Amino acid sequence: MKYTILVLLALLTLSFAACNKDEDITFDPNVKLSFSTDSVLFDTVFTSIGSTVRRFKVFNYNEKAINLDEIKLGGGANSPFLVNVNGQQMANGKNVKINGKDSINVLVRVNINPTLANQPFIVEDSILLFFNGKKEKIPLVAYGQNAVFVNNATINSNTTWDSQLPYIIYNSVTVAENTTLTIAAGTRVLFHNGSTMNVKGTLTAIGTKKDSILFASDRTERIYEEEPGQWNGIHFYGSSKNSIINHATIKNGIAGITVDSLSSNTNPKLVLANTVVKNMQVVGLLGYHTDLAAYNNLFHNCGQYLIYGIGGGNYDLAQNTFGAYNYSFARRTSAVHLSDFISSTEFGALKATLSNNIIWGSLEDELTIEKKSAATSLIELKNNLIKTTKAEFSGNGNLINADPLFINPRQGNFKISENSPAKNKGINLSQHPYFSTYLSKDILEKERIFPSELGCYEDN
């Protein structure tokens, strides 16, 4: 019993001491607070949709507690910023204590009201902290921009999107059958989490080298700049026809492009040219028994496949660079996989012509061509550089297992070095039906001279 009383007294003493320490506040005007950042910066925030929260900490490295007489936004109730301190939202907080050798968490969010401005603008404020007769200031800066918001919309008449404002897609946008959506050079089409573009009619997205078109996530913060899986992708349905994507970047989705079924006319269902497809969580381009023409494109950094075409179809791939490295993903599948087979009831003839491409990466076999059905297939491989263990891919001017010597693939630079074996190995494509339209120049609009470099970059 005596021992129990002594233990209880000791605990009470410790508890009392702790309370005293917690309440022991210094009013010394020379004490300082420290901050995890000297300012809070928000990247481009599209008006009316807010932004991600920024967080910083306020540290009190002193032995005694410091009482913040006031913590507030300089702009007061009219500020576009919202502040939360230790879980409590406040525009003006009084008597916020920071215990000795402790810290508080400050969360900041910004909401920017729409304006008439087309160009990005800056919104500024500051968090003010008053204690012991002095003031500390943390600047808040947000870059804002207006946008056109599209939420579960269907485009039922021919429409043009221009480059004046970004387009933000919520949930989905659908181009209806027998309808054309034209996207002008320089336009940014940005997708909220889980959003999709469905093309049941025609998509004409034609940019230029100077003003390319961007399809990407609406998360513009730097930490999301190269993050895969932020939106679903662009899906071309069976009724779609005559679509073109030229001089664009498609990045940070799940499946960048999905193309269903064969073309209903003599044109490819999709012509993809001079475009960068990257940072896809699963696949850069997914084809189901379809017609695809792809010229001068760069595919890289996708979770499984760069191109996955199954169920047969028609594929004309010329002067593309497929760079499949395992920098972001534990990939175990070939960069380019073409097959005549889906299942015992879903298969079709595969016609694939691959000319002057580079198909390279971290795996031993970066090209797979499957012929598993009774359908008749026609495969032509001419003057490609291929990483493979398959002897049947050799011949016809193909280079097997010769490192193309990309300049810096980790940083997305897939130009070839001066001594690359891919230099001057390209077959003459001047008789190709799309030569004057897409193949006479490389992805950077540099004149292509034959024998050309393999891949999408010319270096003559």
Residue, then its C-alpha position, 0 to 999 in steps of 0.5 A: m500500500k505504501y509503495t502504491i501511494l509513493v508511485l501515485l505521488a510521483l506520477l502526480t508530481l511529474s504531471f504537475a511539472a509537465c503542466n507547469k512546463d506547458e504553461d511556462i511562457t516566455f515573453d522575451p522579445n529576443v526569442k525567435l521562431s523558425f519556419s520550414t519555408d520562407s514563403v508558400l508558392f502555388d503553381t498555376v491555379f485554375t480559377s474556381i477549382g481551388s488548389t492543393v493544400r500547401r503545408f509548412k511548420v512553425f518551430n519553437y526551439n526555445e525551452k519555454a513556450i511562446n504565445l502567438d498573440e495573433i496569427k492572421l492573413g494580411g488580407g483578412a476576410n477578403s483574402p483568397f487564401l484560407v489558413n488552418v492551424n493545427g486542424q482549426q480553420m482561421a482567418n484571425g487566430k488569438n493566443v495560439k501557444i507553441n510549447g517549448k521544443d515543439s511546433i505547429n502545422v499550418l495548412v494553406r489553401v487558395n481559391i481564386n475568383p474568375t476574372l476576364a484575364n486570358q493570361p496568367f496573373i499573380v495573387e499574393d497575401s501573407i500570414l502574419l504572426f505577432f508575439n512578444g511585441k514583434k511580427e513575423k511574415i510568411p509571403l503567400v504567392a499563387y499564379g492563377q489563370n482562367a479556363v474553360f470548364v467542361n463537365n460530362a459534356t457531349i459535343n453534338s456539332n462541329t466545334t473548335w477549341d482555340s488556345q486562348l484559355p486551357y480546357i479543364i475536363y471533369n469526368s468526360v467529354t464526348v465527341a458525338e458520332n459524325t461530329t468533328l472537334t478541332i483543337a487549334a495549335g497551342t491549346r492545352v486540354l487538361f483532365h481532372n482525376g479520372s477524366t476521359m475524352n471519348v471520340k465517337g466522331t472525329l478528332t482533329a488536333i493539329g499543332t505545330k513545332k512551336d505551338s504543340i497541343l497538350f493533353a495532360s492532367d490539370r495538376t500543374e504543380r511541379i511534383y505532379e509534372e511527370e506523375p503517371g495515372q492522373w487521368n484516363g486517356i483518349h478513347f476512339y470508339g468504333s464509330s470514330k473515323n479520320s482522326i488526326i493528332n499531330h504535334a502534340t504531347i500526351k502525358n501522365g494518364i493511365a492509357g494514353i490512347t485507346v483505338d477500337s475497331l477497323s476503319s470504316n473507310t480507306n483512311p486510318k482510324l487514327v493518324l498519330a504524328n510528331t507526338v510525344v506519348k509518355n508517363m502512362q501508368v499502363v500503356g501508351l497506345l492500346g489498339y483493338h483490331t484497329d487501323l493506326a498510322a504512326y509517324n515521327n512519334l516518341f513513346h517512353n516511360c509507360g508502365q507496361y507497353l508503349i504500344y499494345g495492339i491485339g486482335g489483328g488490324n493494320y499498323d503502319l509505324a515509321q520513323n518512331t522512337f520507342g524508348a522503354y526503360n524501367y525508370s518509373f516502373a517494374r516493367r516486364t512486357s515488350a515495348v511494342h506488342l502486336s498480336d492477331f489474337i485476343s481470345s478463341t472467338e476474337f482474332g483477326a488478320l494482322k498487317a504490320t509494317l515497321s520501317n526506320n523505327i528504334i525499339w529499345g529498352s531495358l528488357e532483352d525483348e522489346l518487340t513481340i509479334e504474335k501470330k496465334s490464330a488461323a488468320t492470315s498475317l502480313i508482317e514487314l520489318k524494314n530497317n529498324l533498330i530492335k533489341t531482341t533475342k528473336a533471330e527472325f527479326s534480323g535481315n531486311g536492313n534491321l539492326i539487332n541489339a545495337d545500342p542506339l546511344f540515346i543522349n539522356p533517356r533518363q531525362g527524356n532526351f532520346k536524340i541519338s549520339e553522334n556515333s550512334p549505329a542508328k545514323n544513316k540507316g533508314i530506308n528511303l520512304s519518299q514513295h510512302p503515301y504520307f511522305s510529304t505530309y508527315l515523313s519528309k521532316d522529323i519531329l522537330e521539322k528538320e528536313r529528312i535526308f535519306p538514308s535517314e537516321l532511325g527513329c523520330y530525330e534526324d541529325n543530317 
